[in-house]
Amino acid sequence: MAQGFSSNIHLQFDSMVADARSALSLLLLSASPGTTLNLSVVGEDEHEAMAALEHFFSGPETEEPEEQPGKTA
């Protein structure tokens, strides 16, 4: 997702900082689900990038699952 923006995007967990464009860098954070991360976005499209990433990270935990026709829960 970060590749779609020109801004510098970094995630921080404890003392580790990862470049959001690098899958390896993100994996090295070793952050488990539910971990609080600090997001830093600096650049030309920082407002758009921040909004998109906040939406991405707020994901399925805060949204109701969509019902699919023909399927029951």
PDB file as gemmi writes it, atoms N, CA and C in Angstrom:
CRYST1    1.000    1.000    1.000  90.00  90.00  90.00 P 1                      
ATOM      1  N   MET A   1       0.824  -1.189   0.000  1.00  0.00           N  
ATOM      2  CA  MET A   1       0.000   0.000   0.000  1.00  0.00           C  
ATOM      3  C   MET A   1       0.871   1.258   0.000  1.00  0.00           C  
ATOM      4  N   ALA A   2       1.953   1.257   0.724  1.00  0.00           N  
ATOM      5  CA  ALA A   2       2.808   2.448   0.843  1.00  0.00           C  
ATOM      6  C   ALA A   2       3.431   2.835  -0.498  1.00  0.00           C  
ATOM      7  N   GLN A   3       3.598   1.863  -1.393  1.00  0.00           N  
ATOM      8  CA  GLN A   3       4.210   2.150  -2.685  1.00  0.00           C  
ATOM      9  C   GLN A   3       3.378   3.118  -3.517  1.00  0.00           C  
ATOM     10  N   GLY A   4       2.111   3.263  -3.203  1.00  0.00           N  
ATOM     11  CA  GLY A   4       1.230   4.150  -3.950  1.00  0.00           C  
ATOM     12  C   GLY A   4       1.390   5.619  -3.594  1.00  0.00           C  
ATOM     13  N   PHE A   5       2.273   5.931  -2.661  1.00  0.00           N  
ATOM     14  CA  PHE A   5       2.457   7.309  -2.217  1.00  0.00           C  
ATOM     15  C   PHE A   5       3.921   7.715  -2.345  1.00  0.00           C  
ATOM     16  N   SER A   6       4.145   9.004  -2.558  1.00  0.00           N  
ATOM     17  CA  SER A   6       5.522   9.493  -2.681  1.00  0.00           C  
ATOM     18  C   SER A   6       6.139   9.847  -1.323  1.00  0.00           C  
ATOM     19  N   SER A   7       5.312   9.983  -0.300  1.00  0.00           N  
ATOM     20  CA  SER A   7       5.794  10.342   1.036  1.00  0.00           C  
ATOM     21  C   SER A   7       6.662   9.242   1.636  1.00  0.00           C  
ATOM     22  N   ASN A   8       7.523   9.630   2.564  1.00  0.00           N  
ATOM     23  CA  ASN A   8       8.284   8.666   3.366  1.00  0.00           C  
ATOM     24  C   ASN A   8       7.364   8.149   4.454  1.00  0.00           C  
ATOM     25  N   ILE A   9       7.205   6.830   4.535  1.00  0.00           N  
ATOM     26  CA  ILE A   9       6.276   6.217   5.477  1.00  0.00           C  
ATOM     27  C   ILE A   9       7.040   5.207   6.320  1.00  0.00           C  
ATOM     28  N   HIS A  10       6.964   5.396   7.637  1.00  0.00           N  
ATOM     29  CA  HIS A  10       7.669   4.511   8.565  1.00  0.00           C  
ATOM     30  C   HIS A  10       6.729   4.071   9.686  1.00  0.00           C  
ATOM     31  N   LEU A  11       6.933   2.859  10.147  1.00  0.00           N  
ATOM     32  CA  LEU A  11       6.220   2.327  11.300  1.00  0.00           C  
ATOM     33  C   LEU A  11       7.240   2.061  12.396  1.00  0.00           C  
ATOM     34  N   GLN A  12       6.860   2.385  13.639  1.00  0.00           N  
ATOM     35  CA  GLN A  12       7.760   2.172  14.772  1.00  0.00           C  
ATOM     36  C   GLN A  12       7.079   1.287  15.801  1.00  0.00           C  
ATOM     37  N   PHE A  13       7.844   0.322  16.295  1.00  0.00           N  
ATOM     38  CA  PHE A  13       7.419  -0.552  17.385  1.00  0.00           C  
ATOM     39  C   PHE A  13       8.587  -0.634  18.352  1.00  0.00           C  
ATOM     40  N   ASP A  14       8.372  -0.206  19.569  1.00  0.00           N  
ATOM     41  CA  ASP A  14       9.444  -0.083  20.562  1.00  0.00           C  
ATOM     42  C   ASP A  14      10.549   0.781  19.961  1.00  0.00           C  
ATOM     43  N   SER A  15      11.768   0.293  19.927  1.00  0.00           N  
ATOM     44  CA  SER A  15      12.865   1.109  19.396  1.00  0.00           C  
ATOM     45  C   SER A  15      13.163   0.804  17.929  1.00  0.00           C  
ATOM     46  N   MET A  16      12.388  -0.106  17.325  1.00  0.00           N  
ATOM     47  CA  MET A  16      12.614  -0.492  15.927  1.00  0.00           C  
ATOM     48  C   MET A  16      11.754   0.356  14.991  1.00  0.00           C  
ATOM     49  N   VAL A  17      12.351   0.790  13.888  1.00  0.00           N  
ATOM     50  CA  VAL A  17      11.643   1.573  12.878  1.00  0.00           C  
ATOM     51  C   VAL A  17      11.748   0.839  11.555  1.00  0.00           C  
ATOM     52  N   ALA A  18      10.612   0.717  10.849  1.00  0.00           N  
ATOM     53  CA  ALA A  18      10.579   0.012   9.577  1.00  0.00           C  
ATOM     54  C   ALA A  18      10.096   0.924   8.460  1.00  0.00           C  
ATOM     55  N   ASP A  19      10.721   0.788   7.301  1.00  0.00           N  
ATOM     56  CA  ASP A  19      10.262   1.463   6.096  1.00  0.00           C  
ATOM     57  C   ASP A  19       9.034   0.699   5.611  1.00  0.00           C  
ATOM     58  N   ALA A  20       7.918   1.370   5.471  1.00  0.00           N  
ATOM     59  CA  ALA A  20       6.668   0.711   5.097  1.00  0.00           C  
ATOM     60  C   ALA A  20       6.693   0.151   3.680  1.00  0.00           C  
ATOM     61  N   ARG A  21       7.668   0.527   2.882  1.00  0.00           N  
ATOM     62  CA  ARG A  21       7.780  -0.004   1.517  1.00  0.00           C  
ATOM     63  C   ARG A  21       8.553  -1.326   1.473  1.00  0.00           C  
ATOM     64  N   SER A  22       9.124  -1.729   2.587  1.00  0.00           N  
ATOM     65  CA  SER A  22       9.948  -2.931   2.628  1.00  0.00           C  
ATOM     66  C   SER A  22       9.269  -4.023   3.455  1.00  0.00           C  
ATOM     67  N   ALA A  23       8.851  -5.088   2.790  1.00  0.00           N  
ATOM     68  CA  ALA A  23       8.202  -6.194   3.487  1.00  0.00           C  
ATOM     69  C   ALA A  23       9.133  -6.788   4.533  1.00  0.00           C  
ATOM     70  N   LEU A  24      10.402  -6.933   4.192  1.00  0.00           N  
ATOM     71  CA  LEU A  24      11.369  -7.489   5.146  1.00  0.00           C  
ATOM     72  C   LEU A  24      11.509  -6.585   6.366  1.00  0.00           C  
ATOM     73  N   SER A  25      11.587  -5.298   6.137  1.00  0.00           N  
ATOM     74  CA  SER A  25      11.701  -4.340   7.233  1.00  0.00           C  
ATOM     75  C   SER A  25      10.477  -4.438   8.155  1.00  0.00           C  
ATOM     76  N   LEU A  26       9.292  -4.583   7.572  1.00  0.00           N  
ATOM     77  CA  LEU A  26       8.069  -4.708   8.374  1.00  0.00           C  
ATOM     78  C   LEU A  26       8.057  -6.012   9.166  1.00  0.00           C  
ATOM     79  N   LEU A  27       8.498  -7.098   8.539  1.00  0.00           N  
ATOM     80  CA  LEU A  27       8.548  -8.379   9.245  1.00  0.00           C  
ATOM     81  C   LEU A  27       9.514  -8.345  10.420  1.00  0.00           C  
ATOM     82  N   LEU A  28      10.611  -7.613  10.252  1.00  0.00           N  
ATOM     83  CA  LEU A  28      11.606  -7.531  11.311  1.00  0.00           C  
ATOM     84  C   LEU A  28      11.115  -6.776  12.547  1.00  0.00           C  
ATOM     85  N   LEU A  29      10.011  -6.050  12.416  1.00  0.00           N  
ATOM     86  CA  LEU A  29       9.425  -5.400  13.594  1.00  0.00           C  
ATOM     87  C   LEU A  29       8.926  -6.443  14.594  1.00  0.00           C  
ATOM     88  N   SER A  30       8.543  -7.610  14.094  1.00  0.00           N  
ATOM     89  CA  SER A  30       8.013  -8.699  14.939  1.00  0.00           C  
ATOM     90  C   SER A  30       6.829  -8.243  15.781  1.00  0.00           C  
ATOM     91  N   ALA A  31       5.985  -7.426  15.200  1.00  0.00           N  
ATOM     92  CA  ALA A  31       4.796  -6.938  15.905  1.00  0.00           C  
ATOM     93  C   ALA A  31       3.649  -7.919  15.703  1.00  0.00           C  
ATOM     94  N   SER A  32       3.075  -8.373  16.782  1.00  0.00           N  
ATOM     95  CA  SER A  32       1.963  -9.322  16.701  1.00  0.00           C  
ATOM     96  C   SER A  32       0.647  -8.568  16.517  1.00  0.00           C  
ATOM     97  N   PRO A  33      -0.402  -9.267  16.083  1.00  0.00           N  
ATOM     98  CA  PRO A  33      -1.711  -8.609  15.919  1.00  0.00           C  
ATOM     99  C   PRO A  33      -2.143  -7.942  17.219  1.00  0.00           C  
ATOM    100  N   GLY A  34      -2.686  -6.753  17.098  1.00  0.00           N  
ATOM    101  CA  GLY A  34      -3.129  -6.001  18.262  1.00  0.00           C  
ATOM    102  C   GLY A  34      -2.066  -5.088  18.840  1.00  0.00           C  
ATOM    103  N   THR A  35      -0.844  -5.166  18.314  1.00  0.00           N  
ATOM    104  CA  THR A  35       0.252  -4.318  18.781  1.00  0.00           C  
ATOM    105  C   THR A  35       0.019  -2.875  18.357  1.00  0.00           C  
ATOM    106  N   THR A  36       0.310  -1.938  19.229  1.00  0.00           N  
ATOM    107  CA  THR A  36       0.225  -0.525  18.885  1.00  0.00           C  
ATOM    108  C   THR A  36       1.500  -0.114  18.167  1.00  0.00           C  
ATOM    109  N   LEU A  37       1.329   0.457  16.975  1.00  0.00           N  
ATOM    110  CA  LEU A  37       2.450   0.935  16.175  1.00  0.00           C  
ATOM    111  C   LEU A  37       2.338   2.438  16.016  1.00  0.00           C  
ATOM    112  N   ASN A  38       3.466   3.114  15.924  1.00  0.00           N  
ATOM    113  CA  ASN A  38       3.479   4.539  15.614  1.00  0.00           C  
ATOM    114  C   ASN A  38       3.715   4.676  14.119  1.00  0.00           C  
ATOM    115  N   LEU A  39       2.905   5.494  13.477  1.00  0.00           N  
ATOM    116  CA  LEU A  39       2.978   5.708  12.038  1.00  0.00           C  
ATOM    117  C   LEU A  39       3.495   7.106  11.776  1.00  0.00           C  
ATOM    118  N   SER A  40       4.510   7.202  10.917  1.00  0.00           N  
ATOM    119  CA  SER A  40       5.084   8.488  10.552  1.00  0.00           C  
ATOM    120  C   SER A  40       5.001   8.638   9.036  1.00  0.00           C  
ATOM    121  N   VAL A  41       4.385   9.732   8.584  1.00  0.00           N  
ATOM    122  CA  VAL A  41       4.251   9.990   7.148  1.00  0.00           C  
ATOM    123  C   VAL A  41       4.681  11.423   6.895  1.00  0.00           C  
ATOM    124  N   VAL A  42       5.693  11.603   6.039  1.00  0.00           N  
ATOM    125  CA  VAL A  42       6.207  12.928   5.726  1.00  0.00           C  
ATOM    126  C   VAL A  42       6.400  13.015   4.216  1.00  0.00           C  
ATOM    127  N   GLY A  43       5.801  14.051   3.627  1.00  0.00           N  
ATOM    128  CA  GLY A  43       6.001  14.234   2.198  1.00  0.00           C  
ATOM    129  C   GLY A  43       4.856  14.962   1.533  1.00  0.00           C  
ATOM    130  N   GLU A  44       4.960  15.011   0.228  1.00  0.00           N  
ATOM    131  CA  GLU A  44       4.027  15.759  -0.602  1.00  0.00           C  
ATOM    132  C   GLU A  44       2.574  15.322  -0.437  1.00  0.00           C  
ATOM    133  N   ASP A  45       2.346  14.030  -0.333  1.00  0.00           N  
ATOM    134  CA  ASP A  45       0.977  13.508  -0.227  1.00  0.00           C  
ATOM    135  C   ASP A  45       0.709  12.891   1.147  1.00  0.00           C  
ATOM    136  N   GLU A  46       1.318  13.477   2.173  1.00  0.00           N  
ATOM    137  CA  GLU A  46       1.237  12.894   3.520  1.00  0.00           C  
ATOM    138  C   GLU A  46      -0.179  12.790   4.066  1.00  0.00           C  
ATOM    139  N   HIS A  47      -1.031  13.760   3.770  1.00  0.00           N  
ATOM    140  CA  HIS A  47      -2.398  13.713   4.309  1.00  0.00           C  
ATOM    141  C   HIS A  47      -3.191  12.558   3.691  1.00  0.00           C  
ATOM    142  N   GLU A  48      -3.064  12.393   2.380  1.00  0.00           N  
ATOM    143  CA  GLU A  48      -3.752  11.304   1.703  1.00  0.00           C  
ATOM    144  C   GLU A  48      -3.209   9.947   2.159  1.00  0.00           C  
ATOM    145  N   ALA A  49      -1.889   9.853   2.270  1.00  0.00           N  
ATOM    146  CA  ALA A  49      -1.260   8.599   2.701  1.00  0.00           C  
ATOM    147  C   ALA A  49      -1.681   8.243   4.123  1.00  0.00           C  
ATOM    148  N   MET A  50      -1.673   9.209   5.016  1.00  0.00           N  
ATOM    149  CA  MET A  50      -2.049   8.956   6.408  1.00  0.00           C  
ATOM    150  C   MET A  50      -3.500   8.478   6.489  1.00  0.00           C  
ATOM    151  N   ALA A  51      -4.390   9.132   5.759  1.00  0.00           N  
ATOM    152  CA  ALA A  51      -5.805   8.739   5.780  1.00  0.00           C  
ATOM    153  C   ALA A  51      -5.978   7.311   5.263  1.00  0.00           C  
ATOM    154  N   ALA A  52      -5.294   6.976   4.173  1.00  0.00           N  
ATOM    155  CA  ALA A  52      -5.409   5.636   3.598  1.00  0.00           C  
ATOM    156  C   ALA A  52      -4.842   4.579   4.539  1.00  0.00           C  
ATOM    157  N   LEU A  53      -3.713   4.863   5.161  1.00  0.00           N  
ATOM    158  CA  LEU A  53      -3.096   3.896   6.067  1.00  0.00           C  
ATOM    159  C   LEU A  53      -3.891   3.742   7.359  1.00  0.00           C  
ATOM    160  N   GLU A  54      -4.446   4.821   7.867  1.00  0.00           N  
ATOM    161  CA  GLU A  54      -5.297   4.717   9.056  1.00  0.00           C  
ATOM    162  C   GLU A  54      -6.511   3.843   8.756  1.00  0.00           C  
ATOM    163  N   HIS A  55      -7.092   4.026   7.575  1.00  0.00           N  
ATOM    164  CA  HIS A  55      -8.238   3.196   7.176  1.00  0.00           C  
ATOM    165  C   HIS A  55      -7.813   1.732   7.052  1.00  0.00           C  
ATOM    166  N   PHE A  56      -6.665   1.492   6.434  1.00  0.00           N  
ATOM    167  CA  PHE A  56      -6.150   0.132   6.255  1.00  0.00           C  
ATOM    168  C   PHE A  56      -5.935  -0.546   7.603  1.00  0.00           C  
ATOM    169  N   PHE A  57      -5.285   0.137   8.531  1.00  0.00           N  
ATOM    170  CA  PHE A  57      -4.971  -0.473   9.820  1.00  0.00           C  
ATOM    171  C   PHE A  57      -6.181  -0.571  10.741  1.00  0.00           C  
ATOM    172  N   SER A  58      -7.214   0.218  10.499  1.00  0.00           N  
ATOM    173  CA  SER A  58      -8.414   0.098  11.334  1.00  0.00           C  
ATOM    174  C   SER A  58      -9.239  -1.106  10.899  1.00  0.00           C  
ATOM    175  N   GLY A  59      -9.018  -1.579   9.705  1.00  0.00           N  
ATOM    176  CA  GLY A  59      -9.523  -2.801   9.091  1.00  0.00           C  
ATOM    177  C   GLY A  59     -10.710  -3.508   9.690  1.00  0.00           C  
ATOM    178  N   PRO A  60     -10.693  -4.820   9.624  1.00  0.00           N  
ATOM    179  CA  PRO A  60     -11.855  -5.634   9.938  1.00  0.00           C  
ATOM    180  C   PRO A  60     -12.296  -5.614  11.394  1.00  0.00           C  
ATOM    181  N   GLU A  61     -11.432  -5.215  12.294  1.00  0.00           N  
ATOM    182  CA  GLU A  61     -11.834  -5.201  13.706  1.00  0.00           C  
ATOM    183  C   GLU A  61     -12.886  -4.144  13.991  1.00  0.00           C  
ATOM    184  N   THR A  62     -12.926  -3.085  13.176  1.00  0.00           N  
ATOM    185  CA  THR A  62     -13.875  -2.011  13.438  1.00  0.00           C  
ATOM    186  C   THR A  62     -15.011  -1.980  12.421  1.00  0.00           C  
ATOM    187  N   GLU A  63     -14.952  -2.824  11.409  1.00  0.00           N  
ATOM    188  CA  GLU A  63     -15.991  -2.849  10.392  1.00  0.00           C  
ATOM    189  C   GLU A  63     -16.835  -4.101  10.547  1.00  0.00           C  
ATOM    190  N   GLU A  64     -18.112  -3.964  10.234  1.00  0.00           N  
ATOM    191  CA  GLU A  64     -18.997  -5.111  10.243  1.00  0.00           C  
ATOM    192  C   GLU A  64     -18.697  -5.963   9.019  1.00  0.00           C  
ATOM    193  N   PRO A  65     -18.651  -7.281   9.162  1.00  0.00           N  
ATOM    194  CA  PRO A  65     -18.427  -8.128   7.986  1.00  0.00           C  
ATOM    195  C   PRO A  65     -19.601  -8.021   7.027  1.00  0.00           C  
ATOM    196  N   GLU A  66     -19.272  -8.025   5.736  1.00  0.00           N  
ATOM    197  CA  GLU A  66     -20.323  -7.943   4.736  1.00  0.00           C  
ATOM    198  C   GLU A  66     -20.983  -9.300   4.600  1.00  0.00           C  
ATOM    199  N   GLU A  67     -22.312  -9.283   4.493  1.00  0.00           N  
ATOM    200  CA  GLU A  67     -23.025 -10.534   4.306  1.00  0.00           C  
ATOM    201  C   GLU A  67     -22.958 -10.916   2.843  1.00  0.00           C  
ATOM    202  N   GLN A  68     -22.748 -12.188   2.590  1.00  0.00           N  
ATOM    203  CA  GLN A  68     -22.712 -12.680   1.230  1.00  0.00           C  
ATOM    204  C   GLN A  68     -24.011 -13.406   0.935  1.00  0.00           C  
ATOM    205  N   PRO A  69     -24.599 -13.122  -0.224  1.00  0.00           N  
ATOM    206  CA  PRO A  69     -25.868 -13.786  -0.583  1.00  0.00           C  
ATOM    207  C   PRO A  69     -25.718 -15.311  -0.552  1.00  0.00           C  
ATOM    208  N   GLY A  70     -26.697 -15.976   0.030  1.00  0.00           N  
ATOM    209  CA  GLY A  70     -26.696 -17.432   0.054  1.00  0.00           C  
ATOM    210  C   GLY A  70     -25.888 -18.035   1.189  1.00  0.00           C  
ATOM    211  N   LYS A  71     -25.212 -17.224   1.973  1.00  0.00           N  
ATOM    212  CA  LYS A  71     -24.420 -17.761   3.085  1.00  0.00           C  
ATOM    213  C   LYS A  71     -25.037 -17.314   4.393  1.00  0.00           C  
ATOM    214  N   THR A  72     -25.060 -18.217   5.352  1.00  0.00           N  
ATOM    215  CA  THR A  72     -25.567 -17.865   6.680  1.00  0.00           C  
ATOM    216  C   THR A  72     -24.437 -17.966   7.682  1.00  0.00           C  
ATOM    217  N   ALA A  73     -24.565 -17.207   8.743  1.00  0.00           N  
ATOM    218  CA  ALA A  73     -23.500 -17.182   9.761  1.00  0.00           C  
ATOM    219  C   ALA A  73     -23.553 -18.371  10.658  1.00  0.00           C  
TER     220      ALA A  73                                                      
END                                                                             
